[in-house]
Every structure is written in C-alpha cells, then in structure tokens.
Amino acid sequence: MKAIVQDRYGGPGQLRMADVATPVPGSGEVLIRVRAAALNAYDWHLMRGDPYLMRLEMGLTRPRRRIRGRDVAGEVVAVGPGVTGFAAGDRVFGDAGHPQGAFAQFVRVPAEWVAPIPANLTFVQAAALPLAGGTALACLREAGPAETVLINGASGGVGTFAVQIARARGARVTAVCRARHHALVTRLGADQVVDYTTTDFTTTSARYDVVLDLVGNRRLSDLLRLLRPGGTLVLSGGGVSTGGSLIGPMPLFVRGRLIAPLLRGRRLIAPTPDPSRATLDALCELAAAGRITPAIDRTYPLAEAAEAIRYLETEHAGAKVVLTV
C-alpha cells in the first residue's frame, strides 16, 4: 500500500510517499480502508520530535513508528479475532491512538476506538471529529455547567468544536481568534469575537464561568482574573514551540497544579482525553442531531501531506485540515 513515511525527525521535508506492507488486524482490531485522515498539531509535534521529552517514547534519534496520523474515516475491510459489531463495508471513523498510521491507504485500529459514521457526515467531516472533538468535549464536560465561556484559540481544530459544544450546552460564547476567522466562529455559534492581534482579552472587565485556553500564550494569573467566583480555568495544549523545546507545555501544567489548591473557590483543570468508544458515541450523537458540524479549512490529497502539515503548522489554519485518500 501507499503511505506517508518519516525516517528522521524534522520538518515537512522529512515526509515522503512510499510503498509499505498492508497491515493485518490483530486481536480486537479492525482494518480500515482510509478515505480521509485529519491533521492535528499532535502530528507535527511528533514529526519534529518536539518536545524532546516525547522522544523517550517515540524514539530517541528517529521515530520508531514511521507513519503519522491518528484521526481516520473510511470503510472496514477486515476484522481481527474477537471483534464483533463491525463487518466489511461499514462506514466508520475513529482514533488510531498512539500506534498512529492513518496517513496511508489502510490502517489498523483498536475496535474500541472506532464507531459508525453518522449518516449526515462525509468521510472528510467524520475524520475531523475524534481527537479535536473529543478534546473539546472532555474539557467542557469536566468544566461543568456554564452560562458564559471564553475560548482562547477558538478558530483552531479543537476551538471550532468547543464553540459549538459550549453553545449546545447552553452557554454564551466569547471566541478569541484572528480577525480573518471571525466569520467562521460566528457561524459556529460564538456570541462575541475578540481579535487578539488588536485587543488584549485578558484586560477586559468581563468575567466568565469557564475560560478554556487552547493556546498557552498567556500567564495563568491573567487567565484566572477572567473567572467569576466559582469559575473554572481549563488548560489544554499550547505552550510548545516549533523549535524543539525540551519539555513542551509541562511547566504550564505543573504551575497550574501547584496553584490549584490556592484558588479559593475557583478551579484549574487540565483534562487529558484518551480515545474511547464512549467519546466517539457522544460526538456521533451531537453530530447526528446537528448540534456540531465539523468545520473544514481545506483538504489535500495524501501525496501532498507534507504541504498540508506545513500549512497547518505555519499558516494559522482555521478549523480542520484533512487528507483525502
């Protein structure tokens, strides 16, 4: 089969199309004919081996796993021993998780991380759901009920889902993003939009029940000041440079954990969502009801994966970027 492989850490130039063996589903796995695979910041961080701390697991000098890609949508080709509920030809989407491998014609995925595609979604839309949608859902669920939510990084992959999920949960949403993405986040349900290139949103007099930080570019004290009494600050991602930081966002999360007990009625949380059928089912329910619709910035054919990752990494993509196969 054709796949995008990577033999060394580095930029998009390290990615190339190659012929590799078609995977065989093992016990508890399904083999999927890939129709679409979404990109995430997770992919280009692994591509660069950035932060360096992740190389302890992924390979010190070169990636142990040559094929990137977690989010996938396609058709079941075969099922491994012990798998029930799926058959050849089923339209499915899921999260290949840490084994990865979705930037290819075929990928094997644990059956527990796969779900049927809602009838109202295309392969491209379904591929955009798992990691970004699951992260947004976990953050807002753990934050709890809220009348007002501010989302820093609202136009990104996670942010566009967070805007819609927050609205579906009954909140008024303030979206922080670049001016060129204002129409996008407004269409998705944002009640107010702040252009962070011209306005410092942390100096506003407004206060929120939940502040969701998806960027990691503000001091914790500034974000905490935006909370109402009893409010919750949610940290998710961000804080990792593209130049090869040693431990990435870890200092931000450690500081958060240290000050959390001192917040006097406010909360600070940093959810770490993992792939699960329960998360996929919850996203399916929201999508089938029309309460969330994956927003797609642009698509690229598999052969142009390097250009797609370059665009995601450097051009401030709005919403999701997806490879088609």
C-alpha positions in Angstrom: 0.0 0.0 0.0 1.0 3.7 -0.3 1.7 5.6 2.9 3.4 8.8 4.0 6.6 7.7 5.9 9.1 9.6 8.0 12.6 8.2 8.8 14.1 11.1 10.7 12.8 13.9 12.9 12.4 17.3 11.2 10.1 19.5 9.1 7.6 18.5 6.5 10.5 17.8 4.1 11.1 14.6 6.0 7.8 13.2 4.8 7.7 11.1 1.6 5.3 8.7 -0.1 6.5 5.1 -0.1 5.2 1.5 -0.6 4.9 -0.4 2.7 3.2 -3.6 3.8 -0.5 -3.5 4.3 -1.2 -4.0 8.0 -3.1 -7.1 9.2 -5.7 -6.6 12.0 -4.7 -8.3 15.2 -6.9 -9.4 18.1 -9.5 -6.7 18.9 -8.6 -4.6 15.8 -10.3 -3.6 12.6 -8.6 -2.9 9.3 -9.9 0.3 7.7 -9.6 1.4 4.1 -8.7 5.1 4.6 -10.9 7.6 2.8 -9.9 10.6 4.9 -7.4 11.4 7.7 -7.4 14.6 9.7 -4.3 16.5 10.7 -3.7 17.7 14.3 -0.9 19.7 16.0 -0.1 16.4 17.6 1.1 15.1 14.2 3.6 17.9 13.5 4.9 17.8 17.1 5.7 14.1 16.6 7.1 14.8 13.2 9.6 17.2 14.7 10.1 15.2 17.9 9.1 18.3 19.7 9.1 18.5 22.7 12.2 16.3 23.2 10.7 14.6 26.2 8.3 12.7 23.9 11.3 11.1 22.2 11.7 8.8 25.2 8.6 7.0 24.0 8.7 7.7 20.2 12.4 7.1 19.6 15.5 9.0 20.8 17.2 9.6 17.4 14.5 8.7 14.9 10.8 7.8 15.0 10.1 4.2 15.9 6.7 4.4 14.0 7.2 5.7 10.5 3.6 6.6 9.7 1.9 9.6 11.3 -1.8 10.2 11.7 -4.4 9.5 14.3 -7.8 10.6 13.0 -9.3 8.4 10.3 -12.5 7.7 8.4 -13.1 5.0 5.9 -14.6 1.6 5.4 -13.9 -1.6 7.3 -12.0 -4.1 5.2 -11.5 -6.9 7.8 -11.8 -7.5 11.5 -9.4 -9.3 13.8 -10.2 -12.1 16.3 -12.7 -11.2 19.0 -14.2 -8.2 17.2 -18.0 -8.0 17.0 -20.3 -5.3 15.8 -18.3 -4.4 12.6 -18.3 -6.0 9.2 -16.6 -5.4 5.9 -18.1 -2.4 4.1 -19.1 -0.5 7.3 -18.5 3.3 7.2 -16.5 4.1 10.3 -14.4 6.7 11.9 -12.0 6.6 14.8 -8.7 7.3 16.5 -5.7 5.2 15.7 -4.2 6.4 19.0 -0.5 6.1 19.8 0.1 3.4 17.2 -0.9 6.0 14.6 -0.7 5.1 10.9 -3.7 7.0 9.4 -1.7 8.7 6.6 -1.9 5.7 4.4 -4.3 3.7 2.3 -5.0 1.3 5.1 -4.7 1.4 8.9 -5.5 -1.0 11.7 -7.3 0.5 14.7 -8.4 -1.0 18.1 -12.2 -1.7 17.6 -12.9 0.1 20.9 -11.7 3.3 19.3 -14.0 3.0 16.2 -17.6 4.0 15.7 -20.1 4.1 12.8 -20.1 7.4 10.8 -23.4 9.4 11.3 -25.4 9.4 8.1 -25.2 13.2 7.8 -21.4 13.3 7.7 -19.0 12.8 4.9 -15.7 10.9 5.3 -13.9 14.2 5.5 -16.1 15.6 8.2 -16.0 12.3 10.2 -12.2 12.2 10.1 -12.1 15.7 11.7 -14.0 14.5 14.8 -12.1 12.2 17.0 -9.1 14.0 18.6 -10.2 17.6 18.3 -13.9 16.9 19.0 -13.0 14.6 21.8 -10.7 17.1 23.4 -13.2 19.9 23.3 -15.9 17.6 24.7 -13.7 16.4 27.6 -12.7 20.0 28.5 -16.2 21.3 28.6 -17.7 18.3 30.4 -15.1 18.4 33.1 -15.5 22.2 33.5 -19.2 21.6 34.2 -22.3 23.7 33.6 -21.6 27.3 32.5 -23.6 30.3 31.4 -20.5 32.1 29.9 -17.5 30.6 28.3 -14.4 32.3 26.8 -12.3 30.2 24.4 -8.7 31.3 23.6 -7.9 29.7 20.3 -11.5 29.4 19.1 -10.7 29.1 15.4 -8.5 26.1 15.6 -9.4 22.4 15.3 -10.3 22.0 19.0 -11.6 25.5 19.3 -14.2 25.2 16.5 -15.7 22.2 18.2 -15.5 23.9 21.6 -17.5 26.8 20.3 -20.3 24.5 19.1 -20.3 22.2 22.1 -20.4 25.2 24.6 -23.4 26.6 22.7 -25.1 23.2 22.7 -24.7 23.1 26.4 -26.5 26.5 26.7 -23.5 28.8 27.2 -22.9 32.3 25.7 -19.5 32.0 24.0 -16.7 34.6 23.6 -14.3 33.5 21.0 -10.7 34.7 20.8 -9.0 34.4 17.4 -7.6 36.3 14.4 -9.9 38.7 12.6 -9.9 36.6 9.4 -11.6 33.8 11.3 -14.4 36.0 12.9 -17.0 34.9 10.3 -16.2 31.2 10.9 -16.6 31.3 14.7 -19.7 33.5 14.5 -21.2 31.0 12.1 -20.4 28.2 14.5 -22.2 30.0 17.3 -19.9 32.5 19.0 -21.8 35.4 20.6 -18.8 37.7 20.8 -15.5 37.6 19.0 -12.2 39.2 20.1 -9.3 39.8 17.8 -6.3 39.0 19.9 -3.9 40.9 17.5 -5.6 44.2 18.3 -7.2 43.6 21.7 -5.8 42.1 24.9 -8.7 40.0 26.0 -7.2 39.5 29.5 -7.7 43.2 30.4 -11.5 43.2 29.8 -13.9 43.8 32.7 -16.0 40.8 31.7 -15.9 37.7 33.8 -16.7 34.1 32.8 -17.8 30.8 34.3 -15.3 28.9 32.2 -12.1 30.1 30.4 -10.8 27.4 28.0 -7.2 28.1 27.0 -6.1 26.2 23.9 -3.0 28.2 23.1 -0.8 28.6 26.2 0.3 32.1 25.3 -1.0 33.9 28.5 0.1 34.0 32.1 -2.1 31.9 34.4 -2.7 34.9 36.6 -4.2 36.8 33.7 -6.5 34.0 32.7 -7.6 33.4 36.3 -8.5 37.0 36.7 -11.2 36.5 34.0 -13.1 34.0 36.1 -16.2 34.6 38.1 -16.3 33.3 41.7 -16.7 29.5 41.4 -15.3 29.6 37.8 -13.0 27.1 36.1 -9.9 27.6 34.0 -9.3 24.8 31.6 -5.8 24.2 30.2 -5.4 22.1 27.0 -2.3 22.0 24.9 -0.3 25.0 23.8 3.0 26.2 25.1 5.2 24.2 22.8 7.5 26.0 20.4 8.2 24.6 16.9 12.0 25.0 17.6 12.4 21.9 19.7 11.6 22.7 23.3 12.7 20.3 26.0 9.5 19.6 27.9 6.9 21.5 26.0 3.8 22.6 28.0 4.8 20.7 31.1 5.9 23.8 33.1 2.5 25.5 32.4 0.6 22.4 33.7 2.9 22.0 36.7 2.4 25.6 37.7 -1.3 25.1 37.3 -1.3 22.0 39.6 0.7 23.9 42.2 -1.6 26.9 42.4 -4.8 25.0 42.1 -5.3 24.4 45.8 -4.8 28.2 46.4 -7.6 29.4 44.2 -10.3 30.0 46.8 -13.4 28.8 45.2 -12.2 28.8 41.6 -10.8 25.7 39.8 -8.0 25.0 37.4 -8.1 21.7 35.5 -6.1 20.1 32.6 -8.1 17.2 31.2 -6.2 14.5 29.3 -8.7 12.8 27.0 -8.0 9.4 25.6 -9.6 7.5 22.7 -12.7 5.7 23.7 -15.9 4.4 22.1 -17.9 6.4 24.6 -16.4 9.6 23.4 -17.0 8.7 19.7 -20.6 7.8 20.5 -21.1 11.2 22.3 -19.7 13.0 19.3 -21.9 11.0 16.9 -25.0 11.9 18.9 -24.1 15.6 18.7 -23.3 15.4 15.0 -26.4 13.4 14.1 -28.6 16.0 15.9 -26.9 18.8 14.0 -25.5 20.4 17.2 -22.0 20.1 15.9 -20.7 20.2 12.3 -17.0 19.7 11.7 -15.6 22.8 10.1 -13.1 22.1 7.4 -10.4 24.7 6.4 -9.1 22.8 3.4 -8.3 19.3 2.1 -5.2 17.9 0.4 -4.6 14.6 -1.3 -2.5 12.1 0.6 0.5 12.7 -1.7 0.6 16.4 -0.5 0.7 15.5 3.2 3.9 17.5 3.7 2.3 20.7 2.3 -0.8 20.1 4.4 1.3 19.8 7.6 3.3 22.9 6.6 0.1 24.8 6.2 -1.3 23.6 9.5 1.9 24.4 11.3 2.7 27.9 9.9 -0.4 29.5 8.4 -2.8 29.7 11.4 -5.3 27.3 9.8 -8.9 27.9 10.7 -10.8 24.7 11.7 -9.5 21.3 10.4 -7.2 20.3 7.6 -7.9 16.8 6.2 -6.1 14.5 3.8 -8.2 12.6 1.3 -7.1 9.1 0.1 
